[in-house]
Amino acid sequence: MMQLILYSMIFVTSIVFINMI
């Protein structure tokens, strides 16, 4: 369960980072 939260956070962060560029 903890890994799922970690992966989802990384996924969202990467999408936000890509959108900012």
N, C-alpha and C positions, 0 to 999 in steps of 0.2 A: 504493500500500500504506500509505503514511504517513497519507494522508487517511482511510482506512478506520479505522485505529486511533484517530485523533483524533475522528471522528464517533462511534465506539462508546463512547469515554470520555465524551463529552458526553451521549450517550444514557443511559448507566448513571448518571451523576451527576445528571441531571435526574430520573430515576426515583427515586433514593434521596432526593433533595431533596423531591420530591412526597410520598413515603411518610412523611417525617419530619413534614410539616405535619399 
